[in-house]
Amino acid sequence: MTPTITLRHLYPDLMNIYGDQGNIIALVARAKWRGYDVKVTRHAVGDRLTANQTDIYFMGGGQDRSQLLVAEDLQAHADTIRGDIENGVCALLICGGYQLFGQSYVDTDDNILPGIGIFDVVTRAGKRRMIGNILIETVGVIPEQPLIGFENHGGRTALGPKAQPFGRVIEGHGNNGDDNTEGIVYKNAIGTYMHGSLLPKNPILTDHILQSAFRRKYPDLTLQPLDNTIETAAFDEARERLR
Amino acid sequence: MGFRHRLARTVGKASFRLLRITGSGATTLPGLIATRIDRDFVRSAACDLKTVVITGTNGKTTTANQLAAIFRAANRPVIQNNSGSNLLRGIASTIIGQPTGTWGIFETDEADFRTVAEQIQPGIVIILNLFRDQMDRYGEINTTLKQWRHTLSKLPKTTVVLNADDPTLAELGIELRQTGHSVIFFGLTDPSCQTSEATPKAADAIVSPVDNLPLTYEVRYYSHIGIYHDSQNRFARPKVDAEITHVSLVGDAAAFTLTYQGVNYPLKTQLPGLYNVYNQAVAAIAGIIAGIEVTTITQSLAAFQSVFGRYEKIALPDGRTLVLVLVKNPVGYNQAISLLTRDNTPKTIFAALNDKLADGQDVSWIWDIDLESLVPVIDQVVAGGRRANELVLRFKYAGLPPERITAINHLATALKTVLAASSEPTIYCLLTYTAMLELHRHLADQSLTKPFYAGSTT
């Protein structure tokens, strides 16, 4: 039987504004090219969510209006998702998704929107949006790997004392524009402001997520390398924008 | 008119002549000079005109050109800005360059609508649709909605013509009516035009303004355009004042019926695609509001040819044809794809992606395009522009074998390559905004097309 994992796309109708679909496309394609299967399941507001049924959680960014609704629904599943993440389930949370997996989001009027607290981060709304191409070097998840993306966020995210950043900013703003950190890593979950889309141009990260997710379920499975010529050309071209 | 206004006009005009003598387009500089001398230059000039301002994400240029054609056919002198100059200074340039007219037709992008509308104080505002587009520049859909609401609230005498099939515009129109605005809703009622897609493509997260829950669609035409209601029917597609029915799309043409104020208007157009039916219908509605005779409107619509880069056909000396399609955002791209997939013949595609300011520096939107649907009809792709390799990556992940894709950043070289590599009689060019301008300039240099500024406003 074809090795198969389940990717749960959280709120695809509401949280999808920055080409987030590209990340799903990349995960599915790179598994398929190796003869494996990533089954994508959509989770919408009001749907049930059961523990131990997911290998990768994914959530993208949304508009402010959608984010309120999503935050509320997410609370109902906080324990389930937290349990899965503690057990080593993979997750990629981008932009709004990253913020909602944190402790809280504080808007310009000091209203607090609670997150589900998986990431030890607090986000505050800022006045000026941080927009542009971004280059980071990963620190935790894969050693010192340059990754390229595009960021567009008003929120300033501060990491808690023990939180491990996803990367160090080389060009761009990152979590808050001040401390040179970008995103967060907790166990196999990654939170980040990088879209672009992130995964197609950064195949090393895509394969890292796939490898972790498949290995949890199939301990002997090792992903074979793929030809990344086109991916590398797109990465280099995007990197040119920063010079 | 005051001294400053006359001075602004004189100096602007002088610079306009100078630029034309030197062969430049003169699309913005004279206006920039004039608005520097007199900040309210456009406001005073627009006082003498009856004005229509057209905005929205897709279809502005086609609609503006169609409406101008209707006015001209009715012998009403029109001044009109072209799509390359839809900022205030571009509009000022237009006024300087074409000083005679009783009607002014101005298109403006989502973000500049505020400045333009405040200066012009338009009699009629047409808003076509609102899709995600260049989020690094415009922000999210609700940001644009807020700006439009704010601007229109200060223009109580303006008649606002809105697409009822776009929930964001319906929300805007319902609010405007409550504050006493004259609102005309137009919409399409024809279930046969329903999309066959299982999941909506490039649909924005449109939620009910009442409960913030996603809307239910009885009929979805494309993206988030359709007939919809919310969970408890407290928000739904409003009753339309001008209704499009009986649509038939045949080849690159369309026929439909427009019903307005109890009269049925059978209309025909040579433009392809359902989205153009909306554009043509709203131009007809504005013509009717302006009191133009039905036969003039019908004939003008039937005769109208596609404009600059909107499915524009260019004949090459070797007998082949380039079809230029401007693709600026996911919804526009998907519409181009639906035109190209009407038949199964293998096609040569020339696709160009730039990431200049006017294109949007964030190219992640190409991952929202339904490129997977295009792959079955592709023979080969040459990708050009500053982000050619990103586009090649997108085609690879859409399932096109890498050996059938070539990336060449330099646009003219990329075009040369595609012409040499393909033996197809037609080459389809899918281009972002600045890539379109660049290609047009290149073709004009070879005398295959007219220069950009001579194209649309004569």
Boltz contact constraints between the chains, C-beta under 6 A:
constraints:
  - contact:
      token1: [A, 13]
      token2: [B, 205]
      max_distance: 6.0
  - contact:
      token1: [A, 13]
      token2: [B, 214]
      max_distance: 6.0
  - contact:
      token1: [A, 14]
      token2: [B, 205]
      max_distance: 6.0
  - contact:
      token1: [A, 18]
      token2: [B, 364]
      max_distance: 6.0
  - contact:
      token1: [A, 19]
      token2: [B, 364]
      max_distance: 6.0
  - contact:
      token1: [A, 19]
      token2: [B, 365]
      max_distance: 6.0
  - contact:
      token1: [A, 19]
      token2: [B, 367]
      max_distance: 6.0
  - contact:
      token1: [A, 19]
      token2: [B, 368]
      max_distance: 6.0
  - contact:
      token1: [A, 21]
      token2: [B, 367]
      max_distance: 6.0
  - contact:
      token1: [A, 21]
      token2: [B, 368]
      max_distance: 6.0
  - contact:
      token1: [A, 22]
      token2: [B, 367]
      max_distance: 6.0
  - contact:
      token1: [A, 25]
      token2: [B, 397]
      max_distance: 6.0
  - contact:
      token1: [A, 29]
      token2: [B, 397]
      max_distance: 6.0
  - contact:
      token1: [A, 63]
      token2: [B, 140]
      max_distance: 6.0
  - contact:
      token1: [A, 63]
      token2: [B, 142]
      max_distance: 6.0
  - contact:
      token1: [A, 63]
      token2: [B, 205]
      max_distance: 6.0
  - contact:
      token1: [A, 65]
      token2: [B, 142]
      max_distance: 6.0
  - contact:
      token1: [A, 65]
      token2: [B, 207]
      max_distance: 6.0
  - contact:
      token1: [A, 65]
      token2: [B, 212]
      max_distance: 6.0
  - contact:
      token1: [A, 66]
      token2: [B, 205]
      max_distance: 6.0
  - contact:
      token1: [A, 69]
      token2: [B, 212]
      max_distance: 6.0
  - contact:
      token1: [A, 131]
      token2: [B, 136]
      max_distance: 6.0
  - contact:
      token1: [A, 150]
      token2: [B, 362]
      max_distance: 6.0
  - contact:
      token1: [A, 150]
      token2: [B, 364]
      max_distance: 6.0
  - contact:
      token1: [A, 152]
      token2: [B, 136]
      max_distance: 6.0
  - contact:
      token1: [A, 195]
      token2: [B, 364]
      max_distance: 6.0
  - contact:
      token1: [A, 196]
      token2: [B, 364]
      max_distance: 6.0
  - contact:
      token1: [A, 197]
      token2: [B, 364]
      max_distance: 6.0
  - contact:
      token1: [A, 197]
      token2: [B, 367]
      max_distance: 6.0
  - contact:
      token1: [A, 200]
      token2: [B, 393]
      max_distance: 6.0
  - contact:
      token1: [A, 200]
      token2: [B, 397]
      max_distance: 6.0
  - contact:
      token1: [A, 230]
      token2: [B, 392]
      max_distance: 6.0
  - contact:
      token1: [A, 230]
      token2: [B, 393]
      max_distance: 6.0
  - contact:
      token1: [A, 230]
      token2: [B, 396]
      max_distance: 6.0
  - contact:
      token1: [A, 230]
      token2: [B, 402]
      max_distance: 6.0
  - contact:
      token1: [A, 233]
      token2: [B, 389]
      max_distance: 6.0
  - contact:
      token1: [A, 234]
      token2: [B, 389]
      max_distance: 6.0
  - contact:
      token1: [A, 234]
      token2: [B, 390]
      max_distance: 6.0
  - contact:
      token1: [A, 234]
      token2: [B, 393]
      max_distance: 6.0
  - contact:
      token1: [A, 237]
      token2: [B, 389]
      max_distance: 6.0
